[in-house]
Amino acid sequence: MSNPEQSRAAFAEAAISAYLARQPFAADRIEGIHQWWIDWQGQIESIELTAQALERLKAAGVVECMPFGHTRIWRAARRA
């Protein structure tokens, strides 16, 4: 991943984390997260950046992914 891509992925991670801090019970598909949770400030960004951000947040234990029908839903990780 190039430096500008890393910066945009980090921006997406921060935006997702901030959204979940405001809406802790939010859950959505990657498309909804990409469109509604992240304010791309008028830029057209690849959904791949959102996918990378979600995977990094998942590895950090911030979010979790659950199967839901034929898709996957992302939400804040639930602590046991």
N, CA, C and O atoms as a CHARMM CRD file, in Angstrom:
* protein
*
  320
    1    1 MET  N      0.86000  -1.17700   0.00000 PROA 1      0.00000
    2    1 MET  CA     0.00000   0.00000   0.00000 PROA 1      0.00000
    3    1 MET  C      0.90100   1.23400   0.00000 PROA 1      0.00000
    4    1 MET  O      1.84100   1.31500   0.79100 PROA 1      0.00000
    5    2 SER  N      0.62400   2.18000  -0.87000 PROA 2      0.00000
    6    2 SER  CA     1.43100   3.39200  -0.95500 PROA 2      0.00000
    7    2 SER  C      1.14500   4.31400   0.22200 PROA 2      0.00000
    8    2 SER  O      0.15000   4.14000   0.92600 PROA 2      0.00000
    9    3 ASN  N      2.01300   5.28900   0.43500 PROA 3      0.00000
   10    3 ASN  CA     1.85900   6.21600   1.55500 PROA 3      0.00000
   11    3 ASN  C      0.53500   6.97500   1.52300 PROA 3      0.00000
   12    3 ASN  O     -0.12300   7.05700   2.56100 PROA 3      0.00000
   13    4 PRO  N      0.10200   7.54300   0.37000 PROA 4      0.00000
   14    4 PRO  CA    -1.20700   8.20100   0.35000 PROA 4      0.00000
   15    4 PRO  C     -2.35300   7.23000   0.65700 PROA 4      0.00000
   16    4 PRO  O     -3.32600   7.60600   1.30900 PROA 4      0.00000
   17    5 GLU  N     -2.23800   5.98900   0.19000 PROA 5      0.00000
   18    5 GLU  CA    -3.26100   4.97600   0.47700 PROA 5      0.00000
   19    5 GLU  C     -3.29300   4.65800   1.96300 PROA 5      0.00000
   20    5 GLU  O     -4.37000   4.52000   2.54300 PROA 5      0.00000
   21    6 GLN  N     -2.12700   4.54100   2.58400 PROA 6      0.00000
   22    6 GLN  CA    -2.05800   4.28500   4.02300 PROA 6      0.00000
   23    6 GLN  C     -2.72100   5.42100   4.78500 PROA 6      0.00000
   24    6 GLN  O     -3.43900   5.19000   5.75800 PROA 6      0.00000
   25    7 SER  N     -2.48000   6.62900   4.34600 PROA 7      0.00000
   26    7 SER  CA    -3.06300   7.80500   4.99200 PROA 7      0.00000
   27    7 SER  C     -4.58300   7.77900   4.87000 PROA 7      0.00000
   28    7 SER  O     -5.28300   8.07100   5.84000 PROA 7      0.00000
   29    8 ARG  N     -5.10300   7.43500   3.69800 PROA 8      0.00000
   30    8 ARG  CA    -6.55300   7.38100   3.49200 PROA 8      0.00000
   31    8 ARG  C     -7.17300   6.22000   4.26600 PROA 8      0.00000
   32    8 ARG  O     -8.28100   6.34600   4.78800 PROA 8      0.00000
   33    9 ALA  N     -6.46400   5.08400   4.34500 PROA 9      0.00000
   34    9 ALA  CA    -6.96500   3.95900   5.12700 PROA 9      0.00000
   35    9 ALA  C     -6.99200   4.32500   6.61400 PROA 9      0.00000
   36    9 ALA  O     -7.93300   3.97000   7.32400 PROA 9      0.00000
   37   10 ALA  N     -5.96400   5.03200   7.08200 PROA 10     0.00000
   38   10 ALA  CA    -5.93900   5.48500   8.48000 PROA 10     0.00000
   39   10 ALA  C     -7.07700   6.48100   8.72200 PROA 10     0.00000
   40   10 ALA  O     -7.69300   6.47100   9.78800 PROA 10     0.00000
   41   11 PHE  N     -7.35400   7.33400   7.74200 PROA 11     0.00000
   42   11 PHE  CA    -8.47900   8.27500   7.83000 PROA 11     0.00000
   43   11 PHE  C     -9.78800   7.49700   7.96900 PROA 11     0.00000
   44   11 PHE  O    -10.63800   7.84800   8.78600 PROA 11     0.00000
   45   12 ALA  N     -9.94700   6.44200   7.17200 PROA 12     0.00000
   46   12 ALA  CA   -11.15500   5.62000   7.22200 PROA 12     0.00000
   47   12 ALA  C    -11.27500   4.92000   8.58000 PROA 12     0.00000
   48   12 ALA  O    -12.36300   4.85800   9.15200 PROA 12     0.00000
   49   13 GLU  N    -10.16600   4.39900   9.09100 PROA 13     0.00000
   50   13 GLU  CA   -10.18900   3.76500  10.41500 PROA 13     0.00000
   51   13 GLU  C    -10.66000   4.75100  11.47800 PROA 13     0.00000
   52   13 GLU  O    -11.51500   4.42300  12.30000 PROA 13     0.00000
   53   14 ALA  N    -10.10400   5.94700  11.46000 PROA 14     0.00000
   54   14 ALA  CA   -10.47800   6.96200  12.45000 PROA 14     0.00000
   55   14 ALA  C    -11.95000   7.34000  12.31500 PROA 14     0.00000
   56   14 ALA  O    -12.63900   7.52200  13.31800 PROA 14     0.00000
   57   15 ALA  N    -12.43000   7.45800  11.08600 PROA 15     0.00000
   58   15 ALA  CA   -13.82400   7.82300  10.85500 PROA 15     0.00000
   59   15 ALA  C    -14.76500   6.72700  11.36100 PROA 15     0.00000
   60   15 ALA  O    -15.79200   7.02300  11.97200 PROA 15     0.00000
   61   16 ILE  N    -14.42000   5.47700  11.11200 PROA 16     0.00000
   62   16 ILE  CA   -15.24200   4.35700  11.57400 PROA 16     0.00000
   63   16 ILE  C    -15.25000   4.31600  13.10000 PROA 16     0.00000
   64   16 ILE  O    -16.30600   4.15100  13.71100 PROA 16     0.00000
   65   17 SER  N    -14.09400   4.46200  13.70800 PROA 17     0.00000
   66   17 SER  CA   -14.00600   4.47000  15.17100 PROA 17     0.00000
   67   17 SER  C    -14.81700   5.61200  15.77200 PROA 17     0.00000
   68   17 SER  O    -15.51100   5.42200  16.77000 PROA 17     0.00000
   69   18 ALA  N    -14.73400   6.78700  15.17400 PROA 18     0.00000
   70   18 ALA  CA   -15.49000   7.94700  15.67400 PROA 18     0.00000
   71   18 ALA  C    -16.99000   7.71700  15.51900 PROA 18     0.00000
   72   18 ALA  O    -17.77000   8.06500  16.40500 PROA 18     0.00000
   73   19 TYR  N    -17.38800   7.13500  14.40200 PROA 19     0.00000
   74   19 TYR  CA   -18.80500   6.85100  14.17600 PROA 19     0.00000
   75   19 TYR  C    -19.31800   5.89300  15.24400 PROA 19     0.00000
   76   19 TYR  O    -20.39500   6.10000  15.80200 PROA 19     0.00000
   77   20 LEU  N    -18.55400   4.85500  15.52400 PROA 20     0.00000
   78   20 LEU  CA   -18.97400   3.87500  16.52400 PROA 20     0.00000
   79   20 LEU  C    -18.95900   4.45500  17.94000 PROA 20     0.00000
   80   20 LEU  O    -19.72100   4.01300  18.80000 PROA 20     0.00000
   81   21 ALA  N    -18.10500   5.43000  18.18200 PROA 21     0.00000
   82   21 ALA  CA   -18.11500   6.09900  19.49000 PROA 21     0.00000
   83   21 ALA  C    -19.42400   6.87000  19.67600 PROA 21     0.00000
   84   21 ALA  O    -19.95600   6.95100  20.78300 PROA 21     0.00000
   85   22 ARG  N    -19.93600   7.43600  18.57500 PROA 22     0.00000
   86   22 ARG  CA   -21.19600   8.18700  18.62600 PROA 22     0.00000
   87   22 ARG  C    -22.41000   7.26700  18.56000 PROA 22     0.00000
   88   22 ARG  O    -23.44500   7.55300  19.16100 PROA 22     0.00000
   89   23 GLN  N    -22.28000   6.16900  17.83500 PROA 23     0.00000
   90   23 GLN  CA   -23.39100   5.22700  17.59900 PROA 23     0.00000
   91   23 GLN  C    -22.91100   3.80700  17.94300 PROA 23     0.00000
   92   23 GLN  O    -22.67100   3.01200  17.03400 PROA 23     0.00000
   93   24 PRO  N    -22.76600   3.47400  19.22800 PROA 24     0.00000
   94   24 PRO  CA   -22.13300   2.19700  19.59700 PROA 24     0.00000
   95   24 PRO  C    -22.89600   0.93900  19.16900 PROA 24     0.00000
   96   24 PRO  O    -22.31600  -0.14700  19.13600 PROA 24     0.00000
   97   25 PHE  N    -24.17000   1.06800  18.84600 PROA 25     0.00000
   98   25 PHE  CA   -24.93700  -0.10800  18.43100 PROA 25     0.00000
   99   25 PHE  C    -25.17100  -0.14500  16.92000 PROA 25     0.00000
  100   25 PHE  O    -25.98300  -0.93500  16.43700 PROA 25     0.00000
  101   26 ALA  N    -24.46900   0.69800  16.17800 PROA 26     0.00000
  102   26 ALA  CA   -24.60200   0.72200  14.72400 PROA 26     0.00000
  103   26 ALA  C    -24.03400  -0.56200  14.12000 PROA 26     0.00000
  104   26 ALA  O    -23.09100  -1.15000  14.64900 PROA 26     0.00000
  105   27 ALA  N    -24.61500  -0.97300  13.02700 PROA 27     0.00000
  106   27 ALA  CA   -24.14100  -2.13500  12.27700 PROA 27     0.00000
  107   27 ALA  C    -24.53700  -1.92700  10.82300 PROA 27     0.00000
  108   27 ALA  O    -25.61600  -1.40800  10.53700 PROA 27     0.00000
  109   28 ASP  N    -23.66700  -2.33300   9.90800 PROA 28     0.00000
  110   28 ASP  CA   -23.97100  -2.13800   8.49000 PROA 28     0.00000
  111   28 ASP  C    -23.07800  -3.02800   7.64700 PROA 28     0.00000
  112   28 ASP  O    -22.09800  -3.60300   8.12200 PROA 28     0.00000
  113   29 ARG  N    -23.45400  -3.12100   6.37400 PROA 29     0.00000
  114   29 ARG  CA   -22.61200  -3.78800   5.38000 PROA 29     0.00000
  115   29 ARG  C    -21.48400  -2.83400   5.00200 PROA 29     0.00000
  116   29 ARG  O    -21.55700  -1.63800   5.28100 PROA 29     0.00000
  117   30 ILE  N    -20.46000  -3.35600   4.37900 PROA 30     0.00000
  118   30 ILE  CA   -19.32000  -2.53400   3.99800 PROA 30     0.00000
  119   30 ILE  C    -19.73700  -1.37000   3.09500 PROA 30     0.00000
  120   30 ILE  O    -19.18300  -0.27500   3.18900 PROA 30     0.00000
  121   31 GLU  N    -20.71100  -1.61400   2.22400 PROA 31     0.00000
  122   31 GLU  CA   -21.15400  -0.53600   1.32000 PROA 31     0.00000
  123   31 GLU  C    -21.76000   0.62900   2.10700 PROA 31     0.00000
  124   31 GLU  O    -21.49900   1.79200   1.79900 PROA 31     0.00000
  125   32 GLY  N    -22.56900   0.31500   3.12200 PROA 32     0.00000
  126   32 GLY  CA   -23.16800   1.35800   3.94300 PROA 32     0.00000
  127   32 GLY  C    -22.12800   2.09900   4.76100 PROA 32     0.00000
  128   32 GLY  O    -22.19100   3.32100   4.89400 PROA 32     0.00000
  129   33 ILE  N    -21.16700   1.35900   5.31300 PROA 33     0.00000
  130   33 ILE  CA   -20.09000   1.99400   6.07700 PROA 33     0.00000
  131   33 ILE  C    -19.31200   2.93700   5.17600 PROA 33     0.00000
  132   33 ILE  O    -19.02200   4.07200   5.55400 PROA 33     0.00000
  133   34 HSD  N    -18.98000   2.46800   3.99400 PROA 34     0.00000
  134   34 HSD  CA   -18.21500   3.28100   3.04200 PROA 34     0.00000
  135   34 HSD  C    -18.96900   4.56100   2.67200 PROA 34     0.00000
  136   34 HSD  O    -18.36800   5.63000   2.57000 PROA 34     0.00000
  137   35 GLN  N    -20.26200   4.45300   2.47400 PROA 35     0.00000
  138   35 GLN  CA   -21.04400   5.60200   2.02100 PROA 35     0.00000
  139   35 GLN  C    -21.48300   6.52200   3.15700 PROA 35     0.00000
  140   35 GLN  O    -21.45100   7.74300   3.00400 PROA 35     0.00000
  141   36 TRP  N    -21.89600   5.95100   4.30500 PROA 36     0.00000
  142   36 TRP  CA   -22.54500   6.75200   5.33700 PROA 36     0.00000
  143   36 TRP  C    -21.70200   7.02300   6.57800 PROA 36     0.00000
  144   36 TRP  O    -21.88200   8.05500   7.22400 PROA 36     0.00000
  145   37 TRP  N    -20.79700   6.13200   6.92000 PROA 37     0.00000
  146   37 TRP  CA   -20.02800   6.31000   8.15500 PROA 37     0.00000
  147   37 TRP  C    -18.79100   7.16800   7.94300 PROA 37     0.00000
  148   37 TRP  O    -18.28700   7.76700   8.89200 PROA 37     0.00000
  149   38 ILE  N    -18.29800   7.23600   6.72200 PROA 38     0.00000
  150   38 ILE  CA   -17.05400   7.94800   6.43500 PROA 38     0.00000
  151   38 ILE  C    -17.36000   9.15600   5.56400 PROA 38     0.00000
  152   38 ILE  O    -17.91300   9.01900   4.47200 PROA 38     0.00000
  153   39 ASP  N    -17.00300  10.32900   6.04600 PROA 39     0.00000
  154   39 ASP  CA   -17.16600  11.55300   5.25000 PROA 39     0.00000
  155   39 ASP  C    -15.90300  11.73000   4.40500 PROA 39     0.00000
  156   39 ASP  O    -14.87900  12.22000   4.87900 PROA 39     0.00000
  157   40 TRP  N    -16.00400  11.32100   3.15800 PROA 40     0.00000
  158   40 TRP  CA   -14.85200  11.38600   2.26300 PROA 40     0.00000
  159   40 TRP  C    -14.60800  12.79600   1.74300 PROA 40     0.00000
  160   40 TRP  O    -13.72000  12.99900   0.91600 PROA 40     0.00000
  161   41 GLN  N    -15.36300  13.75100   2.20100 PROA 41     0.00000
  162   41 GLN  CA   -15.18400  15.16700   1.86400 PROA 41     0.00000
  163   41 GLN  C    -15.18900  15.40000   0.35400 PROA 41     0.00000
  164   41 GLN  O    -14.35200  16.12000  -0.18900 PROA 41     0.00000
  165   42 GLY  N    -16.15900  14.76500  -0.30200 PROA 42     0.00000
  166   42 GLY  CA   -16.33900  14.97200  -1.72700 PROA 42     0.00000
  167   42 GLY  C    -15.42200  14.16200  -2.62300 PROA 42     0.00000
  168   42 GLY  O    -15.57100  14.19000  -3.84400 PROA 42     0.00000
  169   43 GLN  N    -14.48200  13.44600  -2.04300 PROA 43     0.00000
  170   43 GLN  CA   -13.56200  12.62900  -2.83200 PROA 43     0.00000
  171   43 GLN  C    -14.22500  11.28500  -3.13900 PROA 43     0.00000
  172   43 GLN  O    -14.99700  10.76800  -2.33200 PROA 43     0.00000
  173   44 ILE  N    -13.92600  10.74100  -4.27700 PROA 44     0.00000
  174   44 ILE  CA   -14.39200   9.39600  -4.61600 PROA 44     0.00000
  175   44 ILE  C    -13.26700   8.44800  -4.24000 PROA 44     0.00000
  176   44 ILE  O    -12.17000   8.50400  -4.79500 PROA 44     0.00000
  177   45 GLU  N    -13.56300   7.57800  -3.28700 PROA 45     0.00000
  178   45 GLU  CA   -12.55200   6.64400  -2.79600 PROA 45     0.00000
  179   45 GLU  C    -12.98700   5.21300  -3.06000 PROA 45     0.00000
  180   45 GLU  O    -14.17900   4.91500  -3.14100 PROA 45     0.00000
  181   46 SER  N    -12.01900   4.34700  -3.19200 PROA 46     0.00000
  182   46 SER  CA   -12.26800   2.93100  -3.42900 PROA 46     0.00000
  183   46 SER  C    -12.81900   2.28700  -2.15900 PROA 46     0.00000
  184   46 SER  O    -12.36900   2.57700  -1.05100 PROA 46     0.00000
  185   47 ILE  N    -13.78500   1.42100  -2.34200 PROA 47     0.00000
  186   47 ILE  CA   -14.33000   0.67000  -1.20600 PROA 47     0.00000
  187   47 ILE  C    -13.25100  -0.22000  -0.59100 PROA 47     0.00000
  188   47 ILE  O    -13.38200  -0.65500   0.55400 PROA 47     0.00000
  189   48 GLU  N    -12.19600  -0.49000  -1.34100 PROA 48     0.00000
  190   48 GLU  CA   -11.07800  -1.28300  -0.83000 PROA 48     0.00000
  191   48 GLU  C    -10.42800  -0.59600   0.37800 PROA 48     0.00000
  192   48 GLU  O     -9.95600  -1.27900   1.28700 PROA 48     0.00000
  193   49 LEU  N    -10.39600   0.72700   0.40200 PROA 49     0.00000
  194   49 LEU  CA    -9.85600   1.43800   1.57200 PROA 49     0.00000
  195   49 LEU  C    -10.69100   1.15100   2.80900 PROA 49     0.00000
  196   49 LEU  O    -10.14900   0.95800   3.89800 PROA 49     0.00000
  197   50 THR  N    -12.00000   1.12200   2.64500 PROA 50     0.00000
  198   50 THR  CA   -12.89100   0.81200   3.76300 PROA 50     0.00000
  199   50 THR  C    -12.68100  -0.63000   4.20400 PROA 50     0.00000
  200   50 THR  O    -12.66100  -0.91400   5.40200 PROA 50     0.00000
  201   51 ALA  N    -12.52500  -1.53700   3.25600 PROA 51     0.00000
  202   51 ALA  CA   -12.28100  -2.94000   3.59400 PROA 51     0.00000
  203   51 ALA  C    -10.97700  -3.08900   4.38400 PROA 51     0.00000
  204   51 ALA  O    -10.93000  -3.82000   5.37200 PROA 51     0.00000
  205   52 GLN  N     -9.92900  -2.40100   3.95200 PROA 52     0.00000
  206   52 GLN  CA    -8.65100  -2.45800   4.66500 PROA 52     0.00000
  207   52 GLN  C     -8.79000  -1.89100   6.06800 PROA 52     0.00000
  208   52 GLN  O     -8.26200  -2.45700   7.02500 PROA 52     0.00000
  209   53 ALA  N     -9.49200  -0.78400   6.19200 PROA 53     0.00000
  210   53 ALA  CA    -9.69600  -0.16500   7.50300 PROA 53     0.00000
  211   53 ALA  C    -10.46400  -1.10600   8.42200 PROA 53     0.00000
  212   53 ALA  O    -10.10300  -1.26000   9.58900 PROA 53     0.00000
  213   54 LEU  N    -11.51600  -1.73300   7.91200 PROA 54     0.00000
  214   54 LEU  CA   -12.30400  -2.65800   8.72800 PROA 54     0.00000
  215   54 LEU  C    -11.46600  -3.85800   9.15900 PROA 54     0.00000
  216   54 LEU  O    -11.55300  -4.28400  10.31000 PROA 54     0.00000
  217   55 GLU  N    -10.67400  -4.40000   8.27300 PROA 55     0.00000
  218   55 GLU  CA    -9.83500  -5.54500   8.62300 PROA 55     0.00000
  219   55 GLU  C     -8.81200  -5.16900   9.69300 PROA 55     0.00000
  220   55 GLU  O     -8.54600  -5.96000  10.59800 PROA 55     0.00000
  221   56 ARG  N     -8.24200  -3.98400   9.60000 PROA 56     0.00000
  222   56 ARG  CA    -7.28200  -3.54200  10.61400 PROA 56     0.00000
  223   56 ARG  C     -7.98100  -3.31200  11.94700 PROA 56     0.00000
  224   56 ARG  O     -7.43800  -3.66000  12.99600 PROA 56     0.00000
  225   57 LEU  N     -9.16800  -2.73400  11.92100 PROA 57     0.00000
  226   57 LEU  CA    -9.92900  -2.53400  13.15700 PROA 57     0.00000
  227   57 LEU  C    -10.36200  -3.87400  13.75400 PROA 57     0.00000
  228   57 LEU  O    -10.41900  -4.02500  14.97400 PROA 57     0.00000
  229   58 LYS  N    -10.66500  -4.83700  12.89700 PROA 58     0.00000
  230   58 LYS  CA   -11.02700  -6.17800  13.37300 PROA 58     0.00000
  231   58 LYS  C     -9.82200  -6.81900  14.06700 PROA 58     0.00000
  232   58 LYS  O     -9.96400  -7.39900  15.14400 PROA 58     0.00000
  233   59 ALA  N     -8.66000  -6.71800  13.46500 PROA 59     0.00000
  234   59 ALA  CA    -7.44100  -7.28300  14.05300 PROA 59     0.00000
  235   59 ALA  C     -7.12500  -6.63600  15.40500 PROA 59     0.00000
  236   59 ALA  O     -6.54900  -7.27500  16.28600 PROA 59     0.00000
  237   60 ALA  N     -7.50400  -5.36900  15.55900 PROA 60     0.00000
  238   60 ALA  CA    -7.27000  -4.65000  16.81000 PROA 60     0.00000
  239   60 ALA  C     -8.37300  -4.88700  17.84200 PROA 60     0.00000
  240   60 ALA  O     -8.29700  -4.39600  18.96900 PROA 60     0.00000
  241   61 GLY  N     -9.40000  -5.64300  17.44500 PROA 61     0.00000
  242   61 GLY  CA   -10.48900  -5.94000  18.36500 PROA 61     0.00000
  243   61 GLY  C    -11.51300  -4.83800  18.51500 PROA 61     0.00000
  244   61 GLY  O    -12.28900  -4.83800  19.47000 PROA 61     0.00000
  245   62 VAL  N    -11.52600  -3.89400  17.58300 PROA 62     0.00000
  246   62 VAL  CA   -12.45100  -2.76500  17.64700 PROA 62     0.00000
  247   62 VAL  C    -13.79700  -3.10600  17.02500 PROA 62     0.00000
  248   62 VAL  O    -14.84200  -2.70300  17.53700 PROA 62     0.00000
  249   63 VAL  N    -13.77300  -3.84900  15.91900 PROA 63     0.00000
  250   63 VAL  CA   -15.01000  -4.23400  15.23400 PROA 63     0.00000
  251   63 VAL  C    -15.04100  -5.75000  15.05900 PROA 63     0.00000
  252   63 VAL  O    -14.02900  -6.43700  15.20200 PROA 63     0.00000
  253   64 GLU  N    -16.22600  -6.24000  14.74900 PROA 64     0.00000
  254   64 GLU  CA   -16.37000  -7.64800  14.40500 PROA 64     0.00000
  255   64 GLU  C    -17.28100  -7.75500  13.20000 PROA 64     0.00000
  256   64 GLU  O    -18.06200  -6.85200  12.90000 PROA 64     0.00000
  257   65 CYS  N    -17.16200  -8.86800  12.52700 PROA 65     0.00000
  258   65 CYS  CA   -17.92900  -9.11500  11.31600 PROA 65     0.00000
  259   65 CYS  C    -18.76700 -10.36300  11.53000 PROA 65     0.00000
  260   65 CYS  O    -18.27800 -11.38200  12.01700 PROA 65     0.00000
  261   66 MET  N    -20.03800 -10.26700  11.15900 PROA 66     0.00000
  262   66 MET  CA   -20.94900 -11.38500  11.34300 PROA 66     0.00000
  263   66 MET  C    -21.64400 -11.70400  10.02500 PROA 66     0.00000
  264   66 MET  O    -22.02100 -10.79600   9.28400 PROA 66     0.00000
  265   67 PRO  N    -21.81700 -12.99700   9.73000 PROA 67     0.00000
  266   67 PRO  CA   -22.59200 -13.34900   8.54300 PROA 67     0.00000
  267   67 PRO  C    -24.05400 -12.98200   8.77000 PROA 67     0.00000
  268   67 PRO  O    -24.58900 -13.14500   9.86600 PROA 67     0.00000
  269   68 PHE  N    -24.67900 -12.48900   7.72500 PROA 68     0.00000
  270   68 PHE  CA   -26.09500 -12.11700   7.78700 PROA 68     0.00000
  271   68 PHE  C    -26.69500 -12.42500   6.43000 PROA 68     0.00000
  272   68 PHE  O    -26.57400 -11.63100   5.49800 PROA 68     0.00000
  273   69 GLY  N    -27.33300 -13.56200   6.31700 PROA 69     0.00000
  274   69 GLY  CA   -27.84800 -13.98700   5.01800 PROA 69     0.00000
  275   69 GLY  C    -26.70000 -14.22500   4.05800 PROA 69     0.00000
  276   69 GLY  O    -25.78900 -15.00200   4.34200 PROA 69     0.00000
  277   70 HSD  N    -26.75000 -13.55100   2.91900 PROA 70     0.00000
  278   70 HSD  CA   -25.70600 -13.69500   1.89800 PROA 70     0.00000
  279   70 HSD  C    -24.67800 -12.59300   1.96400 PROA 70     0.00000
  280   70 HSD  O    -23.91500 -12.40200   1.01700 PROA 70     0.00000
  281   71 THR  N    -24.64100 -11.86100   3.06600 PROA 71     0.00000
  282   71 THR  CA   -23.69800 -10.75700   3.19500 PROA 71     0.00000
  283   71 THR  C    -23.04700 -10.81400   4.57400 PROA 71     0.00000
  284   71 THR  O    -23.26000 -11.75700   5.33600 PROA 71     0.00000
  285   72 ARG  N    -22.26300  -9.80800   4.87500 PROA 72     0.00000
  286   72 ARG  CA   -21.62000  -9.70200   6.19200 PROA 72     0.00000
  287   72 ARG  C    -21.93700  -8.33400   6.77700 PROA 72     0.00000
  288   72 ARG  O    -21.97200  -7.32800   6.06900 PROA 72     0.00000
  289   73 ILE  N    -22.16400  -8.31900   8.07100 PROA 73     0.00000
  290   73 ILE  CA   -22.46100  -7.08800   8.79400 PROA 73     0.00000
  291   73 ILE  C    -21.30100  -6.78300   9.73400 PROA 73     0.00000
  292   73 ILE  O    -20.79100  -7.66600  10.42400 PROA 73     0.00000
  293   74 TRP  N    -20.89900  -5.52700   9.74600 PROA 74     0.00000
  294   74 TRP  CA   -19.83500  -5.05900  10.62500 PROA 74     0.00000
  295   74 TRP  C    -20.46300  -4.24600  11.75100 PROA 74     0.00000
  296   74 TRP  O    -21.41800  -3.49900  11.53800 PROA 74     0.00000
  297   75 ARG  N    -19.90700  -4.40500  12.95800 PROA 75     0.00000
  298   75 ARG  CA   -20.37000  -3.64400  14.12100 PROA 75     0.00000
  299   75 ARG  C    -19.21800  -3.55300  15.12000 PROA 75     0.00000
  300   75 ARG  O    -18.17900  -4.19300  14.95800 PROA 75     0.00000
  301   76 ALA  N    -19.42800  -2.74200  16.15600 PROA 76     0.00000
  302   76 ALA  CA   -18.44200  -2.65800  17.23300 PROA 76     0.00000
  303   76 ALA  C    -18.29600  -4.03200  17.86700 PROA 76     0.00000
  304   76 ALA  O    -19.28100  -4.75100  18.03200 PROA 76     0.00000
  305   77 ALA  N    -17.08500  -4.39200  18.21800 PROA 77     0.00000
  306   77 ALA  CA   -16.86000  -5.67900  18.85600 PROA 77     0.00000
  307   77 ALA  C    -17.58100  -5.70000  20.19300 PROA 77     0.00000
  308   77 ALA  O    -17.52600  -4.73400  20.95400 PROA 77     0.00000
  309   78 ARG  N    -18.24800  -6.79100  20.47000 PROA 78     0.00000
  310   78 ARG  CA   -18.94200  -6.96000  21.73900 PROA 78     0.00000
  311   78 ARG  C    -18.00900  -7.63100  22.72000 PROA 78     0.00000
  312   78 ARG  O    -17.41300  -8.66800  22.42900 PROA 78     0.00000
  313   79 ARG  N    -17.89300  -7.03700  23.85900 PROA 79     0.00000
  314   79 ARG  CA   -17.02600  -7.60000  24.90600 PROA 79     0.00000
  315   79 ARG  C    -17.83600  -8.60900  25.71600 PROA 79     0.00000
  316   79 ARG  O    -18.97900  -8.34800  26.09200 PROA 79     0.00000
  317   80 ALA  N    -17.24100  -9.73900  25.97100 PROA 80     0.00000
  318   80 ALA  CA   -17.93700 -10.79000  26.74200 PROA 80     0.00000
  319   80 ALA  C    -17.89500 -10.50400  28.23300 PROA 80     0.00000
  320   80 ALA  O    -18.42900 -11.28000  29.02600 PROA 80     0.00000
